Amino acid sequence: MIQALEEMIKIFCAYGFTHDWCKLIPALKLAYMTSINDSTGKTPAMLEKRWNPKLPVDNLKKTLIDICPTSLIFKIFLDKVRHHANQSMTDAF
């Protein structure tokens, strides 16, 4: 990661952003952590933390997970879990 950040900083400095390159480090780190690696097919964030940070562009794609489900959706989920648990208990005996 350090080598990749160093290369990104060099590129920004080549474009004339030498006066405030240290302010770019958080944005460059986010760019690095959310870019898909060619060899693994996954992002460094996914490999390190098991999740990808949500970016503003994700709101445009409408791929966000509903973290506040309605009570009806939650009830349906619980009913499925209860049914699966009952089926597992029946199969066990």
N, C-alpha and C positions, 0 to 999 in steps of 0.2 A: 504494500500500500504506500509506503514512504516513497518508493521509486516512482510510482505512478503519480503521486501528488507533486513530486519534484518536477516531473516532466510537464504536468499541467501548469505549474507556476512558471516554468521557463517559457512556455508558450504565451501565457498572459504577459509576462515581462517583455517578450519580443514584440508584442503589440503596443507597448508603451505604458502598461499598468504597473510600473516599477515603484511608484510612490506609495501604494497601499496594497501590496500583494498579500500582506498578512491578514487583511480583512477578507480575502477571498478563500481562506483555508476552510471555513465551515461549509461554504457552498461547493467547493471542489471536493470535499470529503463526501458530501451528500451525493454529488454526481458520481463519484467513484463507487460508493456503496450501493447505488441503485442501478448501475449499468451491468448488463448481462455479460458474464465472462464466456469467451468462445469455447474454452476447453471444458468447463463444467456445465454450461448452459443455465447457470443460476447466478444470482447477484451475490456479492460478498455479504450483504446484510442477511440474505436468506441462509447462507452457509454458517454465518457467525451467530445470528440471533434467532433463526428459524422463522423470521417474518420480514416482510418488506415494508419500509415506511411508506405511508400514503403521501403522494405528491399532489399539488394543486391540479395537475393535468388529470388525475384520477377522477376528480369531480366532473370533468368534461366527458370522460368515458362512461360515466355512470356505472362503474364496477365496484362501488363501495358496498361493503357488507352492512346490512341493517343491524346496528348494535342495540337498537331499542325496538324490538319486535312488538307488535300489538299483542294484546292479551289473547286474541283468537289464535294467532300464529303460535304463541307460546303454549296454549292449551292443546293445539293439534300436535305439537312436538311432544308434549308430555304424554298425550294419549298413545302416540307411537312408541315411546319409550316404555310405557306401562304394558302395552301389548307385547312388545318384544321380551320384556322381563317375564310376563306370564307364560309366553310360549317357551322360553328357555327353561322355566321351572317345570312345565309339563313334559318337555323333552328329557329333562334330567331324571324324571321318575318314571 
